[in-house]
């Protein structure tokens, strides 16, 4: 397995999860405020995880280019 390929697979997984949560959010009944808040909380968590991973991958790419 290529170095870092697990990280790229994780990025794909997080991106897919985010899309799934966004679809659930759009389909959620408007009166289900607790449900919507829970989905929003999960979206924020996944976005933060994805942002950290993208930052990590970006640093690795820059480091390889500079080397």
FIGUMAR-363401 format. One line per field, with one value per residue (C-alpha): residue number from 1; y, x, z. Coordinates in nm, 3 decimals. Example, Ala and Ser with C-alpha at 12.3 -4.5 7.8 and 13.67 -1.06 7.14 Angstrom:
seq = [1,2] $
north = [-0.450,-0.106] $
east = [1.230,1.367] $
up = [0.780,0.714] $
end
This chain:
seq = [1,2,3,4,5,6,7,8,9,10,11,12,13,14,15,16,17,18,19,20,21,22,23,24,25,26,27,28,29,30,31,32,33,34,35,36,37,38,39,40,41,42,43,44,45,46,47,48,49,50,51,52,53,54,55,56,57,58,59,60,61,62,63,64,65,66,67] $
north = [0.000,0.345,0.568,0.784,0.599,0.517,0.890,0.952,0.672,0.834,1.164,0.987,0.828,1.159,1.334,1.061,1.078,1.455,1.416,1.158,1.386,1.683,1.475,1.365,1.730,1.836,1.554,1.610,1.724,2.093,2.032,1.788,2.050,1.803,1.574,1.863,1.987,1.639,1.617,1.967,1.863,1.555,1.768,2.004,1.710,1.551,1.886,1.945,1.596,1.648,1.993,1.850,1.569,1.806,2.026,1.721,1.599,1.949,1.969,1.628,1.731,2.059,1.877,1.627,1.904,2.097,1.788] $
east = [0.000,0.131,0.250,-0.039,-0.304,-0.492,-0.519,-0.661,-0.913,-1.010,-1.061,-1.294,-1.481,-1.522,-1.637,-1.895,-2.015,-2.052,-2.261,-2.479,-2.536,-2.617,-2.877,-3.029,-3.036,-3.217,-3.470,-3.534,-3.886,-3.885,-4.057,-3.790,-3.562,-3.378,-3.310,-3.190,-2.959,-2.810,-2.743,-2.592,-2.367,-2.253,-2.188,-1.968,-1.774,-1.711,-1.620,-1.363,-1.217,-1.198,-1.040,-0.769,-0.698,-0.682,-0.436,-0.223,-0.227,-0.144,0.159,0.277,0.244,0.428,0.700,0.748,0.764,1.019,1.236] $
up = [0.000,-0.089,0.191,0.303,0.102,0.423,0.488,0.141,0.195,0.525,0.344,0.100,0.391,0.574,0.258,0.191,0.553,0.527,0.212,0.384,0.683,0.460,0.273,0.604,0.716,0.399,0.436,0.807,0.895,0.989,1.323,1.446,1.602,1.826,1.534,1.318,1.596,1.633,1.260,1.265,1.553,1.361,1.051,1.254,1.398,1.058,0.903,1.178,1.130,0.754,0.794,1.022,0.778,0.479,0.671,0.751,0.390,0.263,0.494,0.369,0.005,0.064,0.255,-0.030,-0.289,-0.080,-0.025] $
end
